[in-house]
Amino acid sequence: MFLAWNEIKKNKLRFILITGVLMLVSYLVFFLSGLATGLQDMNRESVDKWNATAIILTAESDKSLYQSSMTLDDAESVKAKEIAVIAQMSAIAGNGDKKKNVTIFGIKEDEFIMPSVTEGNVFSEVGEVIASDALIEEGFKVGDKLQLSSTEETLTIVGFTDDARFNAAPVLYSDLNTFDKVKYGESADVNKNNINGVVIKTDDLKNATENDALEVVETETFIRNLPGYTEQNLTLNFMIYFLFVISAVIVAIFLYVLTVQKISMFGIMKAQGISNVYLSKSVIAQTFILATIGVAIGFVLTLITGTFLPSAVPVSFDFPTMLIYGVVLILVAIAGAVFSVLTIVKIDPLKAIGG
């Protein structure tokens, strides 16, 4: 460690360059991890809020809530500790000034997926909805009349709730009567028994339903099958893992070049009796110091950047994940130093000093 630190102080510019590259790589890794987490949250917030064990959909729906169609009579056949029916549709909602893609959930007020209100009141009449607070930042407020793209019906925002986005769209919660009027218009009375799924809490998933036309889908499985959710996560994670490889390659190249430049010096040190183990530990310690400094600066810069980002950028930092990635970056950098260690071990003292 003594030798490693003294060399860093003596050749500041060289090692600042290495630290700078590691800082930029770690900054990008941390930011991508925050982006991945933020996009995940946008897709699954409302589902996580249910705190449910599973959701029951029709077997032919391919685990999609939108593609599932059943009736309230089907829900009565479900056996679970807690049951909540849900209907779902998508639309474009506008308040006269702003328009936004939204998901509308039709629910029952007395069932467990009913959201808590953070501003305003719960819906009590047909045509009233509770909206995701994500719409507040878009210019919506309590009392706004919403015109929908798919119907002539008008909805009124009477309250807001937090953590309510589904498949990246803010959610509007309404009762089933309001949902039927929005979706079916004049034929609402005929279709009033239609729903899309049944959300359940239970310890016995196998016996939740005996209807062969229905399928019990665990919550995490349902989330993974949301359109684009898995593909999006795989893409961002692949980018992060590829950056780990890039980090190792960059460190390996930098340190190898520095080692080659110092072959004669290492040869003299070995001729003086300094062991390969000591020199190897010095290189590893040097890499550890540089990587730790670079990762720490990248971490701080990421957090600073996060405070200035607009709300439209879906970044959410998960500190345990960032800590794991930071440790991995340091370990990967150390792995990249192995080439330099192997070069040092192979140095012949006599040849290195021109003997």
KOLTITOR-707577 format. One line per 10 residues: number of its first residue (from 1); their letters; for each residue x, y, z of N, C-alpha, C. Coordinates in steps of 0.1 Angstrom, whole numbers, m for minus. Example, Ala and Ser with C-alpha at 12.3 -4.5 7.8 and 13.67 -1.06 7.14 Angstrom:
# KOLTITOR-707577
1	AS	132 m57 78 123 m45 78 132 m33 78 ~ 128 m22 71 137 m11 71 129 0 79
//
This chain:
# KOLTITOR-707577
1	MFLAWNEIKK	8 m12 0 0 0 0 9 13 0 ~ 20 12 7 29 24 8 35 27 m6 ~ 39 17 m13 45 18 m26 34 23 m36 ~ 22 18 m35 11 21 m44 8 36 m42 ~ 6 40 m30 2 54 m27 12 64 m31 ~ 25 61 m28 36 70 m32 37 72 m47 ~ 35 61 m55 35 62 m69 24 71 m74 ~ 12 69 m68 1 77 m72 4 92 m70 ~ 10 96 m59 13 110 m56 23 115 m65 ~ 33 106 m70 44 111 m78 39 113 m93
11	NKLRFILITG	30 104 m97 25 105 m111 10 109 m111 ~ 7 120 m106 m7 124 m104 m15 124 m117 ~ m9 130 m128 m17 132 m140 m21 118 m146 ~ m12 109 m146 m15 95 m152 m27 89 m144 ~ m26 89 m131 m36 82 m123 m49 90 m122 ~ m48 103 m124 m60 111 m125 m68 107 m137 ~ m61 105 m148 m68 100 m160 m75 87 m158 ~ m69 77 m152 m75 65 m149 m87 66 m140 ~ m85 74 m129 m96 77 m120 m108 84 m127 ~ m105 93 m136 m115 100 m144 m123 91 m153
21	VLMLVSYLVF	m117 81 m159 m124 72 m168 m133 63 m159 ~ m127 58 m148 m135 50 m139 m147 58 m133 ~ m145 70 m130 m156 79 m125 m167 80 m136 ~ m163 82 m148 m173 84 m159 m181 71 m161 ~ m174 59 m161 m181 46 m162 m190 44 m151 ~ m186 46 m139 m194 44 m127 m206 54 m127 ~ m204 66 m131 m215 76 m132 m226 71 m142 ~ m221 65 m153 m231 60 m163 m238 48 m158 ~ m231 39 m151 m237 27 m145 m247 31 m135 ~ m244 40 m126 m253 44 m115 m265 51 m121
31	FLSGLATGLQ	m263 59 m131 m275 66 m138 m284 56 m145 ~ m278 47 m152 m286 37 m159 m294 28 m149 ~ m287 25 m137 m295 17 m127 m306 25 m122 ~ m304 38 m120 m315 47 m116 m326 48 m126 ~ m323 49 m139 m332 49 m149 m340 36 m150 ~ m333 25 m149 m340 12 m149 m350 10 m138 ~ m346 15 m126 m355 14 m114 m367 23 m116 ~ m364 35 m121 m375 45 m123 m385 40 m134 ~ m380 34 m144 m389 28 m155 m397 16 m149 ~ m391 8 m141 m398 m3 m135 m409 2 m126
41	DMNRESVDKW	m406 13 m118 m416 18 m109 m428 24 m117 ~ m425 30 m128 m436 36 m137 m446 25 m142 ~ m440 13 m144 m448 2 m149 m456 m5 m138 ~ m451 m5 m126 m456 m15 m116 m462 m8 m104 ~ m461 5 m103 m465 12 m90 m478 8 m85 ~ m488 9 m94 m502 6 m89 m504 m8 m85 ~ m497 m18 m92 m498 m32 m89 m491 m35 m75 ~ m479 m29 m73 m473 m30 m60 m482 m25 m48 ~ m489 m14 m52 m498 m8 m42 m509 m17 m37 ~ m513 m27 m46 m523 m36 m42 m519 m45 m31
51	NATAIILTAE	m505 m48 m30 m500 m57 m20 m508 m70 m20 ~ m509 m75 m32 m517 m87 m34 m508 m99 m37 ~ m514 m111 m35 m507 m124 m38 m507 m127 m53 ~ m519 m125 m59 m520 m129 m73 m532 m121 m79 ~ m534 m123 m92 m545 m118 m99 m551 m129 m108 ~ m564 m131 m108 m570 m141 m116 m575 m135 m129 ~ m571 m141 m140 m575 m136 m153 m580 m148 m161 ~ m586 m145 m173 m590 m156 m181 m578 m164 m187 ~ m580 m177 m189 m568 m185 m194 m563 m181 m207 ~ m572 m175 m215 m569 m171 m229 m563 m157 m230
61	SDKSLYQSSM	m561 m150 m219 m557 m136 m219 m542 m134 m221 ~ m534 m145 m220 m520 m144 m221 m514 m136 m209 ~ m520 m137 m198 m516 m130 m186 m517 m114 m187 ~ m526 m110 m196 m528 m96 m198 m541 m91 m192 ~ m541 m81 m183 m553 m77 m177 m563 m71 m188 ~ m558 m64 m197 m566 m58 m208 m573 m68 m216 ~ m566 m79 m219 m571 m90 m228 m581 m99 m221 ~ m581 m98 m208 m590 m107 m200 m604 m101 m199 ~ m614 m110 m199 m628 m105 m198 m636 m116 m190 ~ m642 m112 m180 m650 m121 m172 m662 m113 m166
71	TLDDAESVKA	m669 m119 m157 m681 m113 m151 m680 m113 m136 ~ m689 m105 m130 m689 m105 m115 m693 m119 m110 ~ m700 m127 m118 m704 m140 m113 m692 m149 m113 ~ m682 m147 m122 m670 m155 m121 m662 m151 m108 ~ m663 m139 m104 m655 m134 m92 m661 m141 m80 ~ m674 m144 m80 m680 m150 m68 m675 m165 m66 ~ m670 m171 m77 m665 m184 m75 m650 m185 m70 ~ m644 m173 m68 m630 m172 m63 m630 m174 m48 ~ m620 m182 m43 m619 m184 m29 m605 m178 m24 ~ m606 m169 m16 m594 m162 m11 m597 m154 2
81	KEIAVIAQMS	m587 m151 10 m589 m143 22 m595 m130 19 ~ m590 m123 8 m595 m110 4 m596 m110 m11 ~ m607 m104 m16 m609 m104 m31 m613 m90 m35 ~ m608 m86 m46 m611 m73 m52 m612 m74 m67 ~ m624 m70 m72 m626 m71 m87 m620 m58 m93 ~ m616 m59 m106 m610 m48 m112 m613 m48 m127 ~ m617 m36 m133 m619 m35 m147 m609 m24 m152 ~ m604 m26 m164 m593 m17 m169 m595 m13 m183 ~ m592 m1 m186 m592 4 m200 m582 16 m201 ~ m578 20 m213 m569 31 m215 m576 42 m223
91	AIAGNGDKKK	m571 54 m221 m577 65 m228 m568 77 m228 ~ m571 87 m235 m564 100 m234 m574 110 m227 ~ m569 116 m216 m577 125 m208 m572 139 m209 ~ m581 148 m211 m577 162 m212 m586 171 m203 ~ m579 182 m197 m587 191 m189 m589 204 m196 ~ m587 205 m209 m589 217 m217 m575 223 m220 ~ m566 222 m211 m552 227 m214 m542 216 m217 ~ m543 205 m209 m533 194 m210 m540 181 m214 ~ m533 173 m221 m538 159 m224 m528 149 m219 ~ m533 138 m215 m523 127 m210 m529 114 m212
101	NVTIFGIKED	m521 104 m216 m525 90 m217 m528 85 m202 ~ m539 79 m200 m542 74 m187 m547 60 m187 ~ m547 53 m176 m553 40 m174 m564 42 m164 ~ m576 37 m168 m588 38 m159 m590 25 m152 ~ m591 24 m139 m594 12 m131 m608 14 m126 ~ m617 4 m129 m630 4 m122 m629 m6 m110 ~ m632 m1 m98 m630 m9 m86 m642 m7 m77 ~ m643 m15 m66 m653 m13 m56 m647 m6 m44 ~ m654 4 m39 m648 13 m28 m645 5 m16 ~ m652 m6 m13 m651 m13 0 m641 m25 m1
111	EFIMPSVTEG	m633 m26 m12 m624 m37 m14 m610 m32 m12 ~ m600 m41 m10 m587 m37 m5 m578 m30 m15 ~ m581 m30 m27 m573 m23 m37 m577 m8 m38 ~ m587 m4 m30 m591 10 m30 m580 19 m25 ~ m575 29 m33 m564 36 m28 m567 47 m18 ~ m557 50 m9 m559 61 0 m557 74 m7 ~ m564 84 m2 m564 97 m9 m554 106 m2 ~ m545 112 m9 m535 122 m3 m540 136 m5 ~ m549 139 m14 m555 152 m15 m569 151 m21 ~ m578 159 m15 m592 159 m20 m600 148 m13
121	NVFSEVGEVI	m609 142 m20 m618 132 m14 m619 119 m23 ~ m626 109 m17 m628 97 m25 m640 99 m34 ~ m642 91 m44 m653 92 m53 m666 88 m46 ~ m677 95 m48 m689 91 m41 m701 91 m51 ~ m699 96 m63 m710 97 m73 m704 92 m86 ~ m714 89 m95 m710 84 m109 m703 96 m116 ~ m692 93 m122 m685 104 m129 m673 110 m122 ~ m671 106 m109 m660 111 m101 m649 100 m101 ~ m636 106 m101 m625 97 m101 m614 102 m91 ~ m606 93 m87 m594 96 m79 m582 94 m89
131	ASDALIEEGF	m573 104 m90 m563 104 m100 m549 102 m94 ~ m540 97 m101 m526 96 m97 m520 110 m95 ~ m512 112 m85 m506 125 m82 m496 128 m93 ~ m492 119 m101 m483 122 m113 m490 132 m122 ~ m503 133 m122 m510 143 m130 m509 157 m125 ~ m506 158 m112 m505 172 m107 m494 179 m114 ~ m482 172 m116 m471 178 m122 m474 181 m137 ~ m484 175 m143 m488 178 m156 m498 189 m158 ~ m502 195 m146 m511 206 m147 m526 203 m143 ~ m528 191 m138 m542 187 m134 m544 190 m120
141	KVGDKLQLSS	m556 193 m116 m559 196 m102 m573 191 m98 ~ m576 191 m85 m589 187 m80 m600 196 m86 ~ m611 190 m91 m622 198 m97 m621 198 m112 ~ m610 194 m118 m609 194 m132 m619 184 m139 ~ m625 189 m150 m634 181 m158 m626 174 m169 ~ m626 161 m170 m618 154 m180 m626 150 m191 ~ m621 153 m203 m627 148 m216 m619 136 m220 ~ m625 125 m224 m618 113 m228 m619 111 m242 ~ m609 105 m248 m608 103 m263 m618 92 m267 ~ m621 83 m258 m629 71 m262 m644 73 m259
151	TEETLTIVGF	m648 84 m254 m662 85 m250 m666 100 m249 ~ m679 102 m249 m685 115 m247 m687 118 m232 ~ m685 108 m223 m687 110 m209 m676 119 m204 ~ m679 127 m193 m669 136 m187 m667 131 m172 ~ m654 131 m168 m651 127 m155 m646 139 m147 ~ m648 138 m134 m643 149 m125 m633 144 m115 ~ m622 150 m114 m612 146 m104 m616 152 m91 ~ m618 142 m81 m622 147 m68 m611 145 m57 ~ m601 137 m61 m590 135 m52 m577 129 m60 ~ m566 129 m53 m554 124 m58 m548 113 m48
161	TDDARFNAAP	m541 104 m54 m534 93 m46 m520 92 m51 ~ m511 87 m43 m497 85 m47 m494 72 m52 ~ m483 70 m58 m478 57 m64 m489 50 m72 ~ m494 57 m82 m505 51 m90 m502 52 m105 ~ m493 45 m110 m490 44 m124 m491 29 m128 ~ m496 27 m140 m497 13 m145 m493 13 m160 ~ m482 5 m162 m477 5 m176 m473 19 m181 ~ m467 26 m172 m461 40 m174 m472 51 m175 ~ m485 47 m174 m496 57 m175 m502 60 m161 ~ m505 72 m158 m511 76 m145 m525 69 m145
171	VLYSDLNTFD	m529 65 m133 m542 58 m132 m553 67 m127 ~ m565 65 m132 m577 71 m127 m586 60 m121 ~ m589 61 m108 m597 51 m101 m612 56 m101 ~ m621 47 m105 m635 51 m105 m643 39 m99 ~ m655 41 m96 m664 29 m92 m668 22 m105 ~ m674 10 m104 m677 2 m116 m688 9 m124 ~ m697 16 m118 m708 22 m126 m702 33 m135 ~ m692 41 m130 m686 51 m138 m678 45 m149 ~ m671 34 m146 m663 27 m156 m672 22 m167 ~ m683 16 m164 m692 11 m174 m697 22 m183
181	KVKYGESADV	m700 33 m177 m705 44 m186 m695 50 m195 ~ m682 50 m190 m671 55 m198 m668 45 m210 ~ m668 32 m206 m665 22 m216 m676 18 m226 ~ m688 17 m221 m699 12 m229 m709 22 m233 ~ m709 34 m227 m718 44 m231 m732 41 m228 ~ m741 42 m238 m755 39 m236 m758 24 m233 ~ m749 15 m236 m751 1 m233 m745 m3 m220 ~ m742 6 m211 m736 4 m199 m744 m6 m190 ~ m757 m5 m190 m765 m13 m181 m765 m28 m186 ~ m763 m30 m199 m762 m44 m204 m749 m50 m200
191	NKNNINGVVI	m738 m42 m199 m725 m47 m197 m720 m45 m183 ~ m729 m42 m174 m724 m38 m160 m718 m49 m152 ~ m719 m61 m156 m713 m72 m149 m699 m76 m154 ~ m695 m69 m164 m682 m72 m170 m670 m66 m162 ~ m660 m74 m160 m647 m70 m153 m636 m76 m161 ~ m624 m72 m157 m612 m78 m164 m604 m88 m155 ~ m605 m87 m142 m598 m96 m134 m602 m95 m119 ~ m597 m104 m111 m599 m105 m97 m586 m105 m90 ~ m583 m95 m82 m571 m94 m74 m573 m101 m60 ~ m564 m109 m56 m566 m117 m44 m554 m117 m34
201	KTDDLKNATE	m558 m119 m22 m548 m122 m11 m551 m136 m6 ~ m542 m145 m7 m544 m158 m2 m532 m166 1 ~ m532 m176 9 m521 m185 11 m522 m198 3 ~ m533 m200 m4 m536 m212 m11 m540 m209 m25 ~ m530 m206 m33 m532 m202 m47 m538 m214 m55 ~ m535 m226 m52 m539 m238 m60 m554 m239 m60 ~ m560 m235 m48 m575 m237 m47 m582 m224 m48 ~ m576 m213 m54 m582 m200 m55 m594 m201 m64 ~ m594 m209 m74 m605 m211 m83 m605 m225 m89 ~ m617 m229 m91 m619 m243 m98 m624 m241 m112
211	NDALEVVETE	m625 m229 m117 m630 m226 m130 m619 m228 m140 ~ m620 m238 m149 m609 m240 m158 m607 m229 m168 ~ m617 m220 m170 m615 m209 m179 m607 m198 m173 ~ m604 m199 m160 m596 m188 m153 m582 m193 m150 ~ m573 m184 m148 m559 m187 m145 m555 m178 m134 ~ m548 m184 m124 m542 m177 m113 m528 m173 m116 ~ m526 m160 m117 m512 m154 m120 m506 m147 m108 ~ m495 m152 m104 m488 m145 m92 m485 m131 m96 ~ m484 m122 m86 m482 m108 m89 m470 m105 m97 ~ m458 m111 m93 m446 m108 m100 m446 m114 m115
221	TFIRNLPGYT	m453 m125 m117 m454 m130 m130 m463 m121 m139 ~ m473 m116 m133 m482 m106 m139 m474 m94 m143 ~ m466 m89 m134 m458 m77 m137 m448 m79 m149 ~ m441 m91 m148 m431 m94 m158 m438 m95 m172 ~ m451 m98 m173 m458 m99 m185 m464 m86 m190 ~ m462 m75 m183 m467 m62 m188 m460 m59 m201 ~ m467 m53 m210 m460 m50 m223 m448 m42 m222 ~ m437 m47 m227 m424 m40 m227 m416 m40 m214 ~ m422 m45 m203 m415 m45 m190 m402 m53 m190 ~ m403 m66 m194 m391 m74 m193 m381 m70 m204
231	EQNLTLNFMI	m385 m67 m216 m376 m63 m226 m368 m50 m222 ~ m375 m41 m216 m369 m28 m212 m359 m31 m201 ~ m362 m39 m191 m352 m42 m181 m340 m50 m186 ~ m342 m59 m195 m331 m67 m201 m322 m58 m208 ~ m327 m48 m216 m319 m39 m224 m310 m31 m215 ~ m316 m25 m204 m308 m16 m196 m298 m24 m187 ~ m302 m36 m183 m293 m44 m175 m281 m49 m184 ~ m284 m52 m197 m273 m56 m206 m263 m44 m207 ~ m269 m32 m208 m260 m21 m210 m251 m19 m197 ~ m257 m21 m186 m249 m20 m173 m238 m31 m173
241	YFLFVISAVI	m242 m43 m176 m232 m54 m175 m221 m52 m186 ~ m225 m47 m197 m215 m44 m207 m205 m33 m203 ~ m210 m24 m195 m201 m13 m189 m191 m19 m179 ~ m195 m30 m172 m186 m36 m163 m174 m42 m172 ~ m177 m48 m183 m167 m53 m191 m158 m42 m197 ~ m164 m31 m201 m156 m20 m206 m147 m15 m195 ~ m152 m14 m183 m144 m9 m172 m132 m18 m170 ~ m133 m31 m170 m122 m40 m168 m112 m38 m179 ~ m117 m37 m192 m108 m35 m203 m100 m22 m202 ~ m106 m12 m199 m100 1 m198 m89 1 m187
251	VAIFLYVLTV	m92 m4 m175 m82 m5 m165 m71 m14 m169 ~ m74 m25 m175 m63 m34 m179 m54 m28 m189 ~ m59 m20 m199 m51 m13 m209 m42 m2 m202 ~ m48 6 m194 m41 17 m187 m29 11 m179 ~ m33 1 m170 m22 m4 m161 m12 m12 m168 ~ m16 m19 m179 m6 m26 m187 4 m17 m193 ~ m1 m6 m199 8 4 m205 18 10 m195 ~ 12 13 m183 21 19 m172 31 8 m167 ~ 27 m4 m167 36 m15 m163 48 m17 m173 ~ 44 m17 m186 54 m18 m196 64 m7 m195
261	QKISMFGIMK	60 6 m192 68 17 m191 78 16 m179 ~ 74 8 m169 82 7 m157 89 m7 m156 ~ 90 m14 m167 97 m27 m166 111 m26 m160 ~ 119 m17 m165 132 m16 m159 132 m13 m144 ~ 123 m5 m140 122 m2 m126 118 m14 m118 ~ 108 m22 m123 104 m34 m116 116 m44 m116 ~ 124 m44 m127 135 m53 m128 145 m50 m117 ~ 148 m37 m115 158 m33 m105 152 m37 m91 ~ 139 m35 m89 133 m38 m76 134 m53 m73 ~ 132 m61 m83 133 m75 m82 147 m80 m79
271	AQGISNVYLS	157 m73 m86 171 m76 m84 175 m73 m70 ~ 168 m63 m64 171 m60 m50 165 m69 m40 ~ 157 m78 m45 151 m88 m36 137 m86 m32 ~ 131 m76 m39 116 m74 m36 109 m85 m44 ~ 100 m91 m37 93 m103 m43 82 m99 m53 ~ 78 m109 m61 67 m107 m70 54 m105 m62 ~ 52 m111 m51 40 m110 m43 39 m96 m38 ~ 50 m90 m34 49 m76 m29 45 m66 m40 ~ 52 m68 m52 49 m59 m63 35 m61 m68 ~ 30 m74 m68 16 m76 m72 6 m70 m63
281	KSVIAQTFIL	9 m71 m50 0 m65 m40 0 m50 m42 ~ 11 m44 m46 12 m30 m48 3 m25 m60 ~ 3 m33 m71 m5 m30 m82 m20 m31 m79 ~ m23 m42 m71 m37 m44 m67 m42 m33 m58 ~ m33 m29 m49 m37 m18 m39 m39 m5 m47 ~ m30 m3 m56 m31 9 m64 m44 10 m72 ~ m48 m2 m78 m60 m2 m85 m72 m1 m76 ~ m72 m7 m64 m83 m5 m55 m85 9 m51 ~ m74 16 m48 m75 31 m44 m81 39 m55 ~ m76 37 m68 m81 45 m79 m95 42 m82
291	ATIGVAIGFV	m99 29 m81 m113 25 m84 m122 30 m74 ~ m118 29 m61 m127 34 m50 m129 49 m51 ~ m119 57 m54 m120 71 m56 m129 74 m68 ~ m127 67 m79 m135 70 m91 m150 66 m89 ~ m152 55 m83 m166 51 m80 m173 60 m70 ~ m166 64 m60 m172 73 m50 m176 87 m56 ~ m167 92 m65 m170 105 m72 m182 103 m81 ~ m182 92 m88 m193 89 m98 m206 88 m90 ~ m206 82 m78 m218 80 m70 m223 94 m66 ~ m214 103 m61 m218 116 m57 m224 124 m68
301	LTLITGTFLP	m217 124 m80 m221 131 m91 m235 127 m96 ~ m238 113 m95 m251 108 m99 m262 114 m90 ~ m259 114 m77 m269 119 m68 m272 134 m70 ~ m261 141 m73 m262 156 m76 m271 158 m88 ~ m268 150 m99 m275 151 m111 m290 148 m109 ~ m293 138 m100 m306 134 m98 m315 146 m92 ~ m308 154 m84 m316 165 m78 m320 176 m88 ~ m313 177 m99 m316 187 m109 m324 182 m121 ~ m327 169 m121 m334 163 m132 m349 167 m132 ~ m356 170 m143 m370 173 m143 m378 160 m139
311	SAVPVSFDFP	m390 162 m135 m398 151 m131 m402 142 m143 ~ m401 147 m155 m404 139 m167 m393 128 m169 ~ m382 129 m163 m371 119 m164 m374 109 m153 ~ m377 96 m157 m381 86 m147 m369 80 m140 ~ m362 87 m132 m350 82 m125 m354 80 m110 ~ m351 68 m105 m353 65 m91 m341 57 m86 ~ m334 62 m76 m321 56 m72 m324 46 m61 ~ m320 33 m63 m321 23 m53 m307 21 m47 ~ m305 26 m35 m292 26 m29 m285 12 m27 ~ m293 2 m23 m287 m11 m22 m281 m16 m35
321	TMLIYGVVLI	m289 m14 m46 m285 m18 m59 m272 m10 m63 ~ m273 3 m61 m261 11 m64 m249 7 m57 ~ m250 3 m44 m239 m1 m36 m233 m14 m42 ~ m242 m23 m46 m237 m36 m52 m230 m33 m65 ~ m235 m24 m73 m229 m21 m86 m215 m14 m83 ~ m214 m6 m73 m202 1 m69 m191 m9 m66 ~ m195 m19 m57 m185 m30 m53 m181 m38 m65 ~ m191 m41 m74 m188 m49 m86 m178 m41 m95 ~ m180 m28 m97 m171 m20 m105 m156 m20 m99 ~ m155 m19 m86 m142 m20 m80 m135 m34 m82
331	LVAIAGAVFS	m143 m44 m80 m138 m58 m82 m134 m60 m97 ~ m142 m55 m106 m139 m56 m120 m126 m49 m124 ~ m125 m37 m118 m112 m29 m120 m100 m37 m115 ~ m101 m43 m104 m91 m52 m98 m88 m63 m107 ~ m99 m69 m113 m97 m80 m122 m89 m76 m134 ~ m91 m63 m139 m84 m58 m150 m70 m56 m148 ~ m66 m55 m135 m52 m53 m131 m44 m66 m132 ~ m51 m78 m134 m44 m91 m134 m34 m91 m145 ~ m37 m85 m156 m27 m86 m168 m14 m79 m164 ~ m15 m68 m156 m3 m61 m152 5 m70 m142
341	VLTIVKIDPL	m2 m77 m133 4 m86 m123 12 m97 m131 ~ 5 m103 m141 12 m114 m148 24 m109 m155 ~ 24 m96 m160 35 m90 m167 47 m89 m157 ~ 44 m84 m145 54 m82 m135 60 m95 m131 ~ 52 m105 m129 57 m118 m125 67 m124 m136 ~ 65 m121 m148 73 m126 m159 86 m118 m162 ~ 87 m107 m155 99 m99 m157 112 m106 m152 ~ 122 m106 m161 135 m111 m158 144 m100 m154 ~ 148 m99 m141 156 m87 m136 168 m84 m145 ~ 175 m94 m149 187 m92 m157 184 m85 m171
351	KAIGG	174 m91 m178 170 m85 m191 164 m71 m189 ~ 156 m69 m178 150 m56 m176 160 m45 m174 ~ 171 m48 m168 181 m37 m165 192 m38 m175 ~ 190 m46 m186 200 m46 m197 211 m55 m195 ~ 210 m65 m186 221 m73 m183 223 m85 m193
//
